[in-house]
């Protein structure tokens, strides 16, 4: 089974994809998108609409990648 995870941080969105068996976990690939969500939050306390839209579009790109390669994601 292939499993994907997403980490949404203040500096970047990162995904790691692994192939698993009952006895092993193998790293397949990683994706990183430096969208710098923290810049707005640290300055104003909120995400701007532009950053929020960038976040949504980035997550949609990741989702397409996961579906294309048949990764399981939660």
C-alpha positions as CSV (number, residue, x, y, z in Angstrom):
1,X,0.0,0.0,0.0
2,X,1.2,3.6,-0.7
3,X,0.4,6.2,1.9
4,X,0.8,10.0,1.7
5,X,0.9,12.5,4.5
6,X,0.7,16.3,4.4
7,X,2.3,18.7,6.9
8,X,1.0,22.3,6.7
9,X,3.5,24.6,8.5
10,X,4.2,28.3,8.7
11,X,6.9,28.2,6.1
12,X,5.9,25.4,3.7
13,X,3.5,22.6,2.9
14,X,5.3,19.2,2.7
15,X,4.1,15.8,1.7
16,X,5.9,12.5,2.1
17,X,4.9,9.3,0.3
18,X,5.7,5.9,1.6
19,X,5.2,2.3,0.4
20,X,4.2,0.0,3.2
21,X,4.0,-3.7,3.8
22,X,3.2,-5.5,7.0
23,X,6.9,-5.6,7.8
24,X,8.4,-2.5,6.2
25,X,8.0,1.2,5.4
26,X,9.9,2.6,2.3
27,X,10.1,6.3,1.5
28,X,9.1,6.9,-2.1
29,X,9.1,10.7,-2.6
30,X,8.6,14.1,-1.0
31,X,7.0,17.2,-2.2
32,X,7.6,20.7,-0.8
33,X,5.8,24.0,-1.5
34,X,7.3,27.1,0.2
35,X,4.2,29.2,0.5
36,X,5.1,31.0,3.7
37,X,1.8,31.1,5.5
38,X,3.4,32.4,8.7
39,X,4.4,35.7,7.1
40,X,0.8,37.0,7.1
41,X,-0.1,35.4,10.4
42,X,2.9,36.8,12.3
43,X,2.3,40.3,10.9
44,X,-1.5,40.6,11.1
45,X,-2.7,37.6,13.0
46,X,-4.7,36.3,10.0
47,X,-4.2,34.6,6.7
48,X,-4.9,36.8,3.7
49,X,-7.3,35.6,1.0
50,X,-4.4,35.3,-1.4
51,X,-2.5,33.0,0.9
52,X,-5.6,31.0,1.7
53,X,-6.3,30.5,-2.0
54,X,-2.6,29.5,-2.6
55,X,-3.0,27.0,0.2
56,X,-6.2,25.5,-1.3
57,X,-4.7,25.4,-4.8
58,X,-1.5,23.7,-3.4
59,X,-3.6,21.1,-1.6
60,X,-5.6,20.4,-4.8
61,X,-2.3,19.8,-6.7
62,X,-1.2,17.4,-4.0
63,X,-4.6,15.6,-4.2
64,X,-4.3,15.2,-8.0
65,X,-0.8,13.8,-7.5
66,X,-2.1,11.3,-4.9
67,X,-5.0,10.2,-7.1
68,X,-2.8,9.9,-10.2
69,X,-0.3,7.6,-8.4
70,X,-3.0,5.8,-6.3
71,X,-1.7,6.9,-2.9
72,X,-3.9,6.6,0.1
73,X,-4.3,9.8,1.9
74,X,-6.3,11.0,4.9
